[in-house]
Amino acid sequence: MGWAERMHALTFRFAVPGSMRTPDGWALEWRGCGVMGILNITPDSFSDGGQHRQLDAALAAARAMRDSGALMIDVGGESTRPGAVPVSAADELDRILPVIRALAAEGLLISVDTMKAEVAEAALRAGAHLINDVTALRDPAMRQVCADAGAPAALMHMQGEPRTMQQRPTYLDVVAEVGAFLQERASDVLAAGVPSVLLDPGLGFGKTLEHNLSLLRATADLSSLGHPLLVGASRKRMIDTLAGVPDAADRDPGSLALHLHAARQGAAAVRVHAVADHLQALRVQAAIDRVG
């Protein structure tokens, strides 16, 4: 079976848009590589900071992603770019809750990008469905929030923390270490009662260019860890290093190249800014690669 026919699934303990009731809860299933659309409600994200601070602009962007065929929308109220300054939970919630409530009322599937248990809990109460945590639910309170709500989580590998992660990242074997970390976190999180997980190798989060390329070359191995793999290379600095594109907003062609590679190697989803462009490219690539 080729990548375009491969089925992926997440389990929820509550009904979510597009899900089916099963003995274990509600299953969201999709074929091939899904697209998670990025909706940053922040003033300082590296690529699109400030564009979606107004509710009308955020909703228009999310609707466009939905209409293009996005699997889910990932709403974030705190930048995690290298060197980012943390924000308070209150500020983060002020940014994201109006957007979550409005998107939930329109029936969109919503992921929330946060590291804080207080934010995750309030976001799920407001209508979000999945928590995307760059610290991989290492905080026991985060695990408890997701377990109590019956919400899946995206678990990302990050060496260090956003303010310092790119200073001197070091690994003996980046693929083995990232893979082992993700397997360990998945085991701990599931044992805590979280119903299912996505695994994210964390491109650009405490990694050099060579680390990122090694992980991308190992996508097939990382896709075989027993859980859906999420890859997020959208507009990241590695594209500038490889192709000389200093303006992050101009890096969508490089993002497409990296994400098409990841999809063909078994990634279940890609996290992107340019949703329509990625879905078009994935459909064309799927037609080329389809078996039979």
C-alpha positions as a printed NumPy array, in Angstrom:
array([[  0.   ,   0.   ,   0.   ],
       [  1.358,   3.399,  -0.995],
       [  1.489,   6.459,   1.226],
       [ -1.593,   8.01 ,  -0.406],
       [ -3.751,   4.996,   0.549],
       [ -2.406,   4.555,   4.067],
       [ -5.007,   5.168,   6.79 ],
       [ -4.294,   7.158,   9.952],
       [ -6.462,   7.708,  13.007],
       [ -6.767,   9.536,  16.306],
       [ -9.086,   8.524,  19.135],
       [-11.089,  11.038,  21.192],
       [-13.351,  10.397,  24.162],
       [-15.861,  12.923,  22.872],
       [-17.456,  13.596,  19.5  ],
       [-15.4  ,  15.761,  17.139],
       [-16.124,  17.005,  13.61 ],
       [-15.728,  14.166,  11.094],
       [-15.362,  11.412,  13.711],
       [-17.115,   8.049,  13.992],
       [-18.313,   6.375,  17.198],
       [-16.308,   3.269,  18.134],
       [-16.118,   1.028,  21.228],
       [-13.109,   3.086,  22.366],
       [-14.656,   6.515,  21.824],
       [-14.722,   8.56 ,  18.63 ],
       [-12.227,   7.863,  15.835],
       [-11.071,  10.508,  13.4  ],
       [ -9.673,   8.732,  10.34 ],
       [ -7.993,  10.102,   7.252],
       [ -6.182,   8.7  ,   4.248],
       [ -2.742,   9.76 ,   3.079],
       [ -1.148,  12.916,   4.461],
       [ -3.472,  15.388,   6.163],
       [ -2.776,  19.095,   6.516],
       [ -2.802,  20.968,   9.825],
       [ -3.216,  24.676,   9.122],
       [ -1.26 ,  27.149,  11.264],
       [ -3.242,  30.042,  12.763],
       [ -0.954,  32.197,  14.901],
       [ -2.783,  34.718,  17.089],
       [  0.492,  36.395,  18.078],
       [  2.387,  39.598,  17.349],
       [  5.803,  37.937,  17.061],
       [  5.621,  34.62 ,  15.2  ],
       [  8.552,  34.33 ,  12.81 ],
       [  6.504,  34.214,   9.595],
       [  3.064,  35.723,  10.082],
       [  3.129,  37.52 ,  13.423],
       [  0.318,  40.034,  13.777],
       [ -1.665,  39.017,  10.687],
       [ -4.418,  37.282,  12.644],
       [ -4.602,  39.359,  15.828],
       [ -8.065,  40.652,  14.877],
       [-10.874,  38.118,  15.231],
       [-12.298,  38.761,  11.765],
       [ -8.898,  38.187,  10.136],
       [ -8.322,  34.991,  12.12 ],
       [-11.734,  33.59 ,  11.238],
       [-11.323,  34.443,   7.558],
       [ -7.968,  32.676,   7.462],
       [ -9.345,  29.598,   9.242],
       [-12.345,  29.393,   6.915],
       [-10.065,  29.563,   3.9  ],
       [ -8.01 ,  26.687,   5.314],
       [-11.161,  24.663,   5.969],
       [-12.518,  25.327,   2.49 ],
       [ -9.204,  24.214,   0.981],
       [ -9.496,  20.884,   2.82 ],
       [ -7.4  ,  21.264,   5.977],
       [ -7.738,  18.354,   8.391],
       [ -7.56 ,  20.701,  11.388],
       [ -6.604,  24.234,  12.396],
       [ -3.777,  24.694,  14.921],
       [ -4.411,  27.854,  16.97 ],
       [ -1.471,  29.353,  18.85 ],
       [ -1.246,  32.326,  21.183],
       [  2.46 ,  32.179,  22.112],
       [  5.37 ,  32.152,  19.704],
       [  7.881,  29.311,  20.098],
       [ 10.367,  30.615,  17.527],
       [ 14.036,  30.605,  18.601],
       [ 14.569,  33.366,  21.159],
       [ 10.85 ,  33.883,  21.752],
       [  9.865,  35.599,  24.997],
       [  7.271,  33.688,  27.07 ],
       [  3.834,  35.201,  27.625],
       [  1.491,  34.77 ,  30.567],
       [ -1.357,  32.278,  30.516],
       [ -3.805,  35.175,  30.81 ],
       [ -2.404,  36.889,  27.709],
       [ -2.357,  33.627,  25.782],
       [ -5.988,  32.924,  26.664],
       [ -7.066,  36.456,  25.78 ],
       [ -5.644,  35.879,  22.312],
       [ -6.985,  32.426,  21.556],
       [-10.296,  31.887,  23.367],
       [-12.452,  34.147,  21.146],
       [-11.026,  32.397,  18.076],
       [-11.554,  28.896,  19.498],
       [-15.159,  29.625,  20.468],
       [-15.96 ,  31.027,  17.047],
       [-14.284,  28.2  ,  15.136],
       [-15.93 ,  25.557,  17.338],
       [-19.33 ,  27.118,  16.643],
       [-18.639,  26.68 ,  12.915],
       [-17.732,  23.01 ,  13.307],
       [-13.991,  23.172,  12.615],
       [-11.585,  20.648,  14.11 ],
       [ -9.285,  22.642,  16.402],
       [ -5.821,  21.942,  17.756],
       [ -4.281,  24.329,  20.281],
       [ -0.536,  24.962,  20.351],
       [  0.336,  25.565,  24.01 ],
       [  2.787,  24.518,  26.722],
       [  0.578,  25.521,  29.649],
       [ -1.905,  23.267,  31.438],
       [ -4.108,  26.233,  32.388],
       [ -4.343,  27.276,  28.751],
       [ -4.937,  23.738,  27.523],
       [ -7.767,  23.186,  30.012],
       [ -9.531,  26.449,  29.148],
       [ -9.069,  25.858,  25.414],
       [-10.63 ,  22.39 ,  25.602],
       [-13.551,  23.756,  27.608],
       [-14.004,  26.457,  24.956],
       [-14.345,  23.855,  22.186],
       [-10.853,  22.794,  21.135],
       [-10.277,  19.116,  20.406],
       [ -6.527,  18.381,  20.522],
       [ -3.502,  19.809,  22.344],
       [ -0.253,  20.396,  20.445],
       [  2.53 ,  20.67 ,  23.036],
       [  6.118,  21.402,  22.028],
       [  7.201,  20.046,  25.432],
       [  5.47 ,  16.689,  24.773],
       [  3.242,  16.77 ,  27.889],
       [  6.232,  16.441,  30.194],
       [  4.291,  18.535,  32.708],
       [  2.118,  16.054,  34.679],
       [ -0.618,  18.697,  34.818],
       [ -0.738,  18.757,  31.009],
       [ -1.127,  14.989,  30.9  ],
       [ -3.928,  15.189,  33.443],
       [ -5.768,  17.892,  31.496],
       [ -5.715,  15.854,  28.291],
       [ -6.613,  12.621,  30.077],
       [ -9.514,  14.206,  31.969],
       [-10.872,  15.779,  28.776],
       [-10.287,  12.67 ,  26.67 ],
       [ -8.328,  14.747,  24.167],
       [ -5.39 ,  13.479,  22.082],
       [ -2.072,  15.319,  22.072],
       [  0.675,  16.068,  19.594],
       [  4.021,  15.334,  21.285],
       [  7.041,  17.171,  19.934],
       [ 10.735,  16.651,  20.567],
       [ 12.632,  19.772,  21.587],
       [ 16.145,  19.952,  22.983],
       [ 16.223,  22.819,  25.468],
       [ 13.55 ,  25.537,  25.437],
       [ 12.6  ,  28.166,  22.844],
       [ 14.788,  30.977,  24.164],
       [ 18.004,  28.925,  24.004],
       [ 17.294,  25.807,  21.925],
       [ 19.33 ,  26.849,  18.891],
       [ 22.5  ,  27.896,  20.707],
       [ 24.436,  24.593,  20.664],
       [ 22.198,  21.588,  19.955],
       [ 24.178,  18.341,  20.265],
       [ 23.331,  14.674,  19.632],
       [ 25.313,  11.475,  19.273],
       [ 22.628,  10.005,  16.982],
       [ 19.782,  12.448,  16.39 ],
       [ 17.426,   9.94 ,  14.768],
       [ 17.865,   7.312,  17.474],
       [ 17.602,   9.854,  20.281],
       [ 14.532,  11.615,  18.899],
       [ 12.839,   8.305,  18.125],
       [ 13.507,   6.947,  21.606],
       [ 12.243,  10.152,  23.207],
       [  9.003,  10.087,  21.211],
       [  8.379,   6.426,  22.015],
       [  8.985,   7.021,  25.723],
       [  6.73 ,  10.085,  25.808],
       [  3.962,   8.268,  23.928],
       [  4.106,   5.382,  26.397],
       [  3.975,   7.689,  29.425],
       [  1.184,   9.841,  27.997],
       [ -1.002,   6.907,  26.996],
       [ -0.439,   5.266,  30.386],
       [ -1.69 ,   8.49 ,  31.988],
       [ -5.009,   8.089,  30.18 ],
       [ -4.595,  10.291,  27.105],
       [ -6.5  ,   8.449,  24.349],
       [ -4.054,   8.821,  21.456],
       [ -1.068,  10.81 ,  20.217],
       [  0.617,  12.347,  17.224],
       [  4.432,  12.301,  17.227],
       [  6.454,  15.283,  15.969],
       [ 10.275,  15.137,  15.564],
       [ 10.489,  18.902,  16.122],
       [ 12.375,  20.162,  13.088],
       [ 14.203,  23.351,  14.031],
       [ 13.605,  22.905,  17.767],
       [ 17.077,  22.368,  19.154],
       [ 18.498,  21.02 ,  15.877],
       [ 21.116,  22.098,  13.369],
       [ 20.54 ,  21.893,   9.628],
       [ 22.195,  18.483,   9.506],
       [ 20.054,  17.242,  12.381],
       [ 16.931,  18.391,  10.531],
       [ 18.007,  16.718,   7.297],
       [ 18.848,  13.485,   9.109],
       [ 15.389,  13.415,  10.666],
       [ 13.713,  14.113,   7.333],
       [ 15.698,  11.31 ,   5.688],
       [ 14.489,   9.03 ,   8.496],
       [ 10.804,   9.924,   8.125],
       [  9.921,   6.365,   7.125],
       [ 11.482,   5.022,  10.328],
       [  9.813,   7.664,  12.494],
       [  6.486,   6.915,  10.793],
       [  6.784,   3.319,  11.957],
       [  6.824,   4.019,  15.71 ],
       [  3.187,   2.999,  16.089],
       [  1.547,   6.433,  16.099],
       [  0.746,   9.007,  13.381],
       [  3.714,  11.234,  12.559],
       [  3.318,  15.018,  12.266],
       [  6.029,  16.938,  10.393],
       [  6.333,  20.723,  10.541],
       [  8.971,  22.36 ,   8.327],
       [  6.841,  25.251,   7.105],
       [  8.886,  28.389,   6.315],
       [ 11.644,  27.403,   8.729],
       [ 15.151,  28.798,   8.657],
       [ 16.592,  25.611,   7.187],
       [ 14.985,  26.611,   3.878],
       [ 16.909,  29.887,   3.924],
       [ 20.118,  27.988,   4.68 ],
       [ 19.52 ,  25.536,   1.843],
       [ 18.111,  27.884,  -0.781],
       [ 18.939,  31.45 ,   0.224],
       [ 15.461,  32.737,   1.124],
       [ 15.856,  35.235,   3.991],
       [ 12.192,  36.306,   4.108],
       [ 10.174,  33.585,   5.84 ],
       [  7.032,  34.487,   3.894],
       [  8.827,  33.516,   0.654],
       [  9.707,  29.985,   1.798],
       [  6.561,  28.14 ,   0.722],
       [  8.219,  26.421,  -2.278],
       [ 10.89 ,  24.98 ,   0.006],
       [  8.223,  24.035,   2.539],
       [  6.373,  22.121,  -0.187],
       [  9.513,  20.207,  -1.139],
       [ 10.2  ,  19.155,   2.45 ],
       [  6.592,  18.223,   3.168],
       [  6.108,  16.25 ,  -0.048],
       [  9.161,  14.217,   0.912],
       [  7.727,  13.638,   4.389],
       [  4.332,  12.61 ,   2.986],
       [  5.86 ,  10.127,   0.555],
       [  7.812,   8.592,   3.447],
       [  4.703,   8.02 ,   5.528],
       [  4.028,  11.181,   7.521],
       [  0.384,  11.243,   8.587],
       [  0.142,  15.037,   8.594],
       [  2.118,  18.189,   7.894],
       [  1.757,  21.476,   9.776],
       [  1.778,  24.36 ,   7.305],
       [  1.079,  28.024,   6.662],
       [  0.115,  27.711,   2.971],
       [ -2.726,  25.207,   3.267],
       [ -4.217,  25.456,  -0.225],
       [ -0.808,  25.163,  -1.913],
       [  0.081,  22.085,   0.119],
       [ -3.208,  20.331,  -0.519],
       [ -2.878,  20.936,  -4.248],
       [  0.677,  19.583,  -4.257],
       [ -0.249,  16.551,  -2.144],
       [ -3.155,  15.66 ,  -4.44 ],
       [ -0.948,  15.836,  -7.508],
       [  1.828,  13.841,  -5.83 ],
       [ -0.691,  11.24 ,  -4.67 ],
       [ -1.955,  10.808,  -8.224],
       [  1.591,  10.271,  -9.485],
       [  2.453,   7.779,  -6.748],
       [ -0.859,   5.952,  -6.489],
       [ -0.472,   2.197,  -6.881],
       [ -2.858,   0.336,  -9.211]])
